[in-house]
Amino acid sequence: MDIEAFDDDVTAFLVSVDDLALTADFLATMGAVTPCLLDEDRLLYDSYDTDETGRDETPFPLRVVIDREGVTRWLDNSIDNEALHDAVADALAR
């Protein structure tokens, strides 16, 4: 999903806790075009309470969707692009 199409209405990004080389390899393999923040110290990642929701146990970067008001609307650690599309559509509808 190309987030460039959403302009300033929605922000979508990934948060990876892996090192640069592993993250770059993963993103290249997946063909990801979404911006990815490297967070090896887990400061941002852990601020989303991923441990309590079970999202901390997957090998994929955390995907975040924030609406135009700056409210986090969706967090996910899967590669379910349909769910991401739905989350963006929901954020745009607000």
DORO-110552 format. One record per residue: residue in one letter; x, y, z of N, C-alpha, C in turn. Coordinates in steps of 0.001 Angstrom, whole numbers. Layout:
N
(r "a", (X, Y, Z), (X, Y, Z), (X, Y, Z))
...
***
This chain:
94
(r "m", (854, -1174, 0), (0, 0, 0), (895, 1230, 0))
(r "d", (643, 2115, -915), (1441, 3327, -1053), (820, 4439, -216))
(r "i", (1484, 4803, 876), (908, 5813, 1768), (989, 7210, 1190))
(r "e", (1765, 7399, 133), (1864, 8723, -476), (494, 9232, -913))
(r "a", (-410, 8330, -1241), (-1730, 8711, -1739), (-2604, 9365, -680))
(r "f", (-2231, 9266, 584), (-3082, 9768, 1659), (-2752, 11182, 2086))
(r "d", (-1704, 11761, 1524), (-1293, 13121, 1852), (-1177, 13307, 3362))
(r "d", (-1835, 14342, 3899), (-1737, 14636, 5329), (-2902, 14075, 6135))
(r "d", (-3803, 13344, 5495), (-4984, 12851, 6194), (-4684, 11668, 7103))
(r "v", (-3749, 10839, 6728), (-3406, 9652, 7505), (-1901, 9442, 7424))
(r "t", (-1321, 9031, 8530), (88, 8663, 8553), (176, 7181, 8868))
(r "a", (933, 6463, 8070), (1161, 5038, 8313), (2661, 4805, 8293))
(r "f", (3145, 4012, 9244), (4569, 3708, 9287), (4791, 2403, 10026))
(r "l", (5987, 1875, 9884), (6405, 660, 10571), (7375, 1046, 11673))
(r "v", (7418, 228, 12718), (8412, 390, 13775), (9103, -961, 13940))
(r "s", (10399, -995, 13651), (11165, -2233, 13750), (12126, -2158, 14931))
(r "v", (12192, -3248, 15688), (13129, -3317, 16813), (14398, -4064, 16430))
(r "d", (14493, -4490, 15188), (15673, -5194, 14710), (16732, -4199, 14244))
(r "d", (17923, -4696, 13983), (18982, -3805, 13523), (18752, -3409, 12062))
(r "l", (19519, -2461, 11587), (19337, -1900, 10246), (19432, -2963, 9156))
(r "a", (20432, -3823, 9221), (20624, -4827, 8173), (19446, -5793, 8089))
(r "l", (19004, -6301, 9217), (17880, -7230, 9236), (16588, -6549, 8779))
(r "t", (16377, -5327, 9236), (15185, -4577, 8841), (15193, -4289, 7343))
(r "a", (16326, -3840, 6821), (16429, -3531, 5395), (16182, -4774, 4550))
(r "d", (16726, -5913, 4978), (16517, -7167, 4259), (15046, -7559, 4269))
(r "f", (14409, -7446, 5429), (12987, -7783, 5537), (12141, -6881, 4634))
(r "l", (12388, -5578, 4690), (11605, -4633, 3889), (11794, -4887, 2396))
(r "a", (13019, -5187, 1993), (13285, -5479, 582), (12580, -6759, 145))
(r "t", (12625, -7774, 990), (11971, -9044, 678), (10465, -8872, 547))
(r "m", (9888, -8062, 1422), (8439, -7856, 1412), (7996, -6819, 378))
(r "g", (8944, -6069, -176), (8595, -5016, -1120), (7880, -3857, -452))
(r "a", (8180, -3622, 815), (7506, -2582, 1597), (7873, -1193, 1096))
(r "v", (6868, -326, 1015), (7094, 1072, 628), (6724, 2025, 1761))
(r "t", (6202, 1495, 2839), (5827, 2297, 4000), (7090, 2701, 4757))
(r "p", (7201, 3942, 5205), (8375, 4344, 5995), (8531, 3476, 7239))
(r "c", (9776, 3212, 7594), (10051, 2356, 8749), (10999, 3073, 9700))
(r "l", (10605, 3144, 10959), (11441, 3716, 12007), (12213, 2594, 12692))
(r "l", (13512, 2772, 12840), (14315, 1801, 13574), (14287, 2169, 15048))
(r "d", (13975, 1191, 15888), (13800, 1440, 17318), (14438, 297, 18110))
(r "e", (15745, 110, 17927), (16438, -988, 18591), (16344, -907, 20112))
(r "d", (16193, 298, 20656), (16053, 451, 22111), (14619, 259, 22581))
(r "r", (13691, 79, 21645), (12282, -218, 21915), (11541, 912, 22639))
(r "l", (12007, 2135, 22518), (11346, 3246, 23209), (9964, 3531, 22629))
(r "l", (9868, 3679, 21334), (8573, 3918, 20698), (7741, 2647, 20693))
(r "y", (8352, 1549, 20299), (7656, 264, 20210), (6956, -84, 21521))
(r "d", (7689, 2, 22617), (7113, -351, 23917), (6087, 672, 24406))
(r "s", (6143, 1887, 23890), (5145, 2883, 24299), (3747, 2518, 23809))
(r "y", (3673, 1620, 22833), (2375, 1164, 22334), (1845, -53, 23085))
(r "d", (2444, -410, 24225), (1987, -1540, 25055), (1834, -2813, 24252))
(r "t", (2812, -3135, 23442), (2707, -4328, 22612), (2738, -5615, 23422))
(r "d", (3389, -5612, 24582), (3446, -6827, 25393), (2067, -7251, 25886))
(r "e", (1235, -6309, 26274), (-78, -6628, 26819), (-1055, -7137, 25762))
(r "t", (-827, -6815, 24511), (-1755, -7213, 23458), (-1284, -8436, 22702))
(r "g", (-84, -8918, 22990), (432, -10097, 22306), (1140, -9775, 21002))
(r "r", (1170, -8516, 20606), (1808, -8160, 19343), (3326, -8264, 19432))
(r "d", (3874, -8383, 20617), (5322, -8420, 20789), (5916, -9760, 20362))
(r "e", (5086, -10748, 20115), (5581, -12095, 19869), (5641, -12460, 18396))
(r "t", (5542, -11501, 17502), (5621, -11793, 16081), (6907, -11224, 15502))
(r "p", (7379, -11804, 14399), (8646, -11351, 13823), (8527, -10133, 12909))
(r "f", (7340, -9590, 12766), (7128, -8492, 11828), (7180, -7140, 12544))
(r "p", (7576, -6087, 11815), (7549, -4751, 12424), (6127, -4348, 12813))
(r "l", (6037, -3503, 13805), (4755, -2954, 14227), (4277, -1974, 13171))
(r "r", (3031, -2105, 12734), (2452, -1169, 11765), (1508, -238, 12520))
(r "v", (1637, 1052, 12247), (901, 2075, 12982), (154, 2952, 11979))
(r "v", (-1108, 3238, 12279), (-1897, 4185, 11481), (-2373, 5281, 12427))
(r "i", (-2080, 6534, 12053), (-2454, 7700, 12851), (-3334, 8594, 11988))
(r "d", (-4456, 9058, 12562), (-5376, 9887, 11783), (-4925, 11337, 11734))
(r "r", (-5688, 12167, 11043), (-5319, 13579, 10836), (-5274, 14372, 12131))
(r "e", (-5914, 13877, 13188), (-5893, 14557, 14492), (-4715, 14110, 15347))
(r "g", (-3925, 13169, 14839), (-2772, 12674, 15583), (-3091, 11537, 16525))
(r "v", (-4276, 10940, 16374), (-4699, 9835, 17233), (-4297, 8510, 16584))
(r "t", (-3632, 7663, 17352), (-3285, 6335, 16855), (-4565, 5524, 16724))
(r "r", (-4861, 5087, 15514), (-6103, 4369, 15226), (-5914, 2880, 15063))
(r "w", (-4676, 2440, 14812), (-4493, 1017, 14545), (-3046, 614, 14770))
(r "l", (-2867, -552, 15386), (-1555, -1161, 15592), (-1653, -2616, 15178))
(r "d", (-624, -3118, 14526), (-672, -4521, 14101), (732, -5005, 13788))
(r "n", (990, -6279, 14061), (2277, -6890, 13747), (2154, -7995, 12710))
(r "s", (1119, -7960, 11906), (964, -8994, 10891), (1340, -8430, 9530))
(r "i", (1232, -9247, 8527), (1440, -8776, 7161), (119, -8813, 6400))
(r "d", (-961, -8611, 7130), (-2308, -8610, 6560), (-2592, -7249, 5923))
(r "n", (-2364, -7159, 4623), (-2535, -5872, 3948), (-3996, -5446, 3851))
(r "e", (-4914, -6396, 3860), (-6333, -6037, 3852), (-6698, -5329, 5156))
(r "a", (-6162, -5802, 6268), (-6420, -5153, 7559), (-5837, -3743, 7573))
(r "l", (-4649, -3572, 6979), (-4053, -2239, 6896), (-4929, -1322, 6045))
(r "h", (-5378, -1822, 4918), (-6257, -1036, 4046), (-7506, -609, 4803))
(r "d", (-8113, -1537, 5546), (-9317, -1225, 6325), (-9015, -179, 7396))
(r "a", (-7856, -287, 8041), (-7498, 681, 9092), (-7308, 2073, 8512))
(r "v", (-6691, 2160, 7359), (-6502, 3462, 6705), (-7850, 4037, 6292))
(r "a", (-8703, 3196, 5728), (-10041, 3661, 5323), (-10826, 4170, 6522))
(r "d", (-10725, 3470, 7660), (-11402, 3891, 8870), (-10858, 5240, 9358))
(r "a", (-9539, 5400, 9352), (-8937, 6660, 9780), (-9332, 7811, 8867))
(r "l", (-9436, 7545, 7565), (-9843, 8589, 6618), (-11295, 8996, 6814))
(r "a", (-12114, 8050, 7270), (-13537, 8316, 7444), (-13840, 9151, 8679))
(r "r", (-12905, 9324, 9558), (-13131, 10067, 10806), (-13100, 11562, 10570))
***
